[in-house]
Amino acid sequence: MPLASTTPYKPEPSLSNDDYDHILSVMSNMALVMERSPEAFAAMDEEALRFHFLVQLNGHYEGQASGETFNFEGKTDILIRTDGRNIFIAECKYWSGAKKFGQTIDQILGYLSWRDTKAAIVVLCRNRNFSKVLNTIPHAAKKHANFKREIGVREEGQFRYIFANRDDRNREMTLAVLVFHVPQSS
């Protein structure tokens, strides 16, 4: 019979729903800065914009957020780790239509291991018809093969869904989709 461990049980780090909401709030607040000061951000590419999200997240999560970090099957744009374990993964993309959005869902599902259950897609939209993009997101998400159910809309431009893990349909993960209008320079 194996001997029982004498060290106290230490559960793996996980992200509470309140902490998940806080991370998404930090990202939303940064996007509001971008929307309110478009000239400061208009010429920036995706990588430069992502850096601004990382700066804000690291201010709250004490340097635990990283960018372009390898996880599972690729490099994710934003990753927050605690005690060596992932607690949040995000992918940033410029809006390029429903088909590309479906491919972005595939991409982020490829970055999520079985243990990763909280993620986000940050959609940066430079389109003039922003309302059309907001109407397209829910339809495109629901068409994805791993879509399970909609949790709801938190506020305009923020959607929440439950998706199945790519390799285990019984393992569910929460995916927030944050859509921000980031005007381009005139």
N, C-alpha and C positions, 0 to 999 in steps of 0.2 A: 504494500500500500504506500503511495507517495506521501511524503511529509507535507503538512500544511505550511504555507508561507507565514512567516512571523512579521512581515511588513504589512502595514495597513493597505487596504484596497484603495486604489486611486483610479477613479473612472477616467476614460478618455475625454479630452476636452470636446465640448460641443457648444453650439451657439444657440442660446435661448431665442425665442421669438422676439423678445424685447430688444436684445442685442442686435439681432438681424434688422429689426426696424430702425435701430439707431444707426447702423452702418448705412442703410439705404437713405436715411435722413441726412447724414453727413454728405453723401454723394449728391442728393437732391439740392442741398443748400449750395454746394459748389456749382452745380449747373445753373441755379438761379443767378449766381454772380456772373456766369458766362452770358446768360440771357439779358441781364441788365447792363452789361458793359460789353456789347458785341464787338466794338472796335479793338478791344484789348485781346480778343480771342479769335477774331475772324480769319486771320491768316495762318493759324496754327493747324498742324496736321493732327491725326489721331494720337500719335505718340506724345506730342506736347500737351494735348488736352488731358490725356490719361495721367500724365505726371502731376497735373493740378489736383486730380482726385486722390492720387497717392499721398501728396503732401498733406491734404486735409485728413485722410484716414490715419496716417502716421502720427499726426498731432493728437488724435484720440486713442490710438492703439499702440502707442509707445514704440514705434518703429517696427511693428510686426507685419505691416503691409509691404508687399514687394510687387514689382512689375516684371512682365516677361519672364515668369518663373515656370520652370518645367514641372508639370504634374500629370501623372498617369500617361496620356498619349500625346502631349503637346505642351506648348508654352502658353499659359494663360496671362491675360493682361493685368489682372489684379488678383492677388492671393494674400489672405490674412491667415497666419499660423499662430497657434498658441501651444506652448510645450511641444513643439515639433509636429503638431497635427494641424491639418487644414481645418479652418472653421468657416471660411467664406471664399468663394471664387467668382470672379466677374470677367466678362468679355466686353470690350468696347468696339462698336462698329458704327460707321456712317451708314445711314439708311440708303439702301440700294434696291428696294422693292421686296415684295413678299417672298419671292423665290430665294433671294440671298438671306432673308431673315430666317427662313427654314434651314438653310445651310449653317447659319450661325447657331441655331439650336443644336444641330448635329455636332458642330464644333465644340460647344461648351459641354455637351453630354460626353464627348470624347475625353474631356479633361477631368471628368468626375469619376473618382474611384467609388467603390461600393460604400465607403465611409463618408463621402462628401454628400451632404444633404441640403446645403443652403448655397444658392448661387444667384447671379443676376446677369442680365444682358443690358448694357447701357447703349441705347441707340441715340446717336448724335445725328440730328436731322438738319440739313441746310435747305430743305425744300421750302418753297413759298407756301404750298398748300399743306400746312402742318396737320390740319384737321383730317385730311384724307389719310395721312399716315397713321394717325391715332385710330381711325376706323378700320384700317387694314390689319393692324397688329393682332387683335383678338381672333380674327378669321384665320390668319396664317398660323397662329399658335395652335388653334384647335384642329387644324389639318395635319399636324405632325403626328407621326406614327406612335411616338412615346407620350403624347398628351393623355392625361387622365382626367383632370377636372380643373375648372377655374375656381380660384379662391375669391377673386373679386378685384375691384378697382379701388385702390387706396385713395387716390386723388387723381385729378386729370393728368394723364400721361404716365401713370404707374399701374401696372397690371401684375397680378399674382396667379401662378398656376402650379399645379402638381404634375410632375412628369415622372415617368418610370425610368429607373436606371437603365441604361442601354443594354446591359448584360443580364439584368435580373428584374423582370417586370413587377415583382412583388416589392422591390425596394423603391420607395418613393422619395423624391427630392422636390424641394420648393424652389421655383424659379420666378424671380421678380424680373419684370421688363420695365426699365425706366427709359422713357423717351423724352429727349430734351431738344428744344429748338436752339440751335447754335448758328446764328446768322453768319453768312460769309461776307467778306468785304465787298463793297460796291464798286 
